[in-house]
Amino acid sequence: MDPKSRTLEITILSGEDLRIDNKSVKKNAFVIVWIDDFNYKTTKMDEEGGSYPSWNDKLVMDMPMQTPFITLEVKCKASGGDRTVGLARIPVTDFIGGYCPETCLQFLSYRLRDPKGLKNGIINVSVRVKEPLRACSSQAAAASAGLGIPIDGRKDFGVVTGIPIWSGYASI
């Protein structure tokens, strides 16, 4: 991994009330996730969900540190070609630099806007910044020793860091 980027794990979960020309989408909706013009990935097509598609597609992408936002573009395959249902631009600050640690899984929902700028449904996603491996960290040493806290039922471990503070005085 490039030291000037982070690995982003974004799961495109579902859409709600998707429309084209004010008519409900019937089938074949998919999502393109854009980091930049050359860095994008596409979900599988939901052939049955209509205007309430469900993808549950996990996409892992490198995201440069200076990236200000990512774009989600919902499209629908039609006989005349792919049609844009709507776009959502997600500020990176929505999942990095807030109150939650970057590596926490966050569930987010965004309003889609059609090519005319009108409201056109909702997209639901989960986002996590995957922590890069550190060769000489105490975390790696603790994990290899089997110390720490199990994460998500897996056999690898995370380490809680911090300094416990005890008062040397008994209650008066």
Phi, psi and omega in degrees: 000138177296131180294349179261019178218166176239154175267122182256131175248107181242126178253119176276109188275297187198171175233160180224133173054050179281137183220153170231126183051042178065017175243140180301140174294134182272318182189177172066037176274144176212168184232138171251126177259120181251123168271315173204186185299334184251357186234095180211158176220157183238142175281170171290164180272134173270111186271350187234343189286347180060228183278001175232065184287157176228120181254311184050043180261122178268123179244131179249124186220149172278134180236115178304147184302327185273006181297122181276331181200164171241153183245134174250121180244114179268128181232166179224127178281124180232172182299328180272006182118182181285134178246138177280125176274311181183166179236150170223131176255121183259115175296134179300331179294347176291337181229002176229134174087009179265211181280335180271145172300147183305327186277359176288142175284126181238136178258126185228149176231140183225145175285132175271148175239133179283176182302339178272355181090006181274150178300135185209061176098184184224147173238137181248130183221163166236146184225140174213137171268120181281131182285130178291152177291143178241118188296324187240027182273160176293334177297313181296319180295316180295319180295319180291334178275353180080022178260153176122201184244126178299141181250125175052033177074006180277171180274346176279163188235153170251161182240130175273124180252154179151169181244116178291140180239122176243143176276134179281356183259138174283159179297138185263000000 
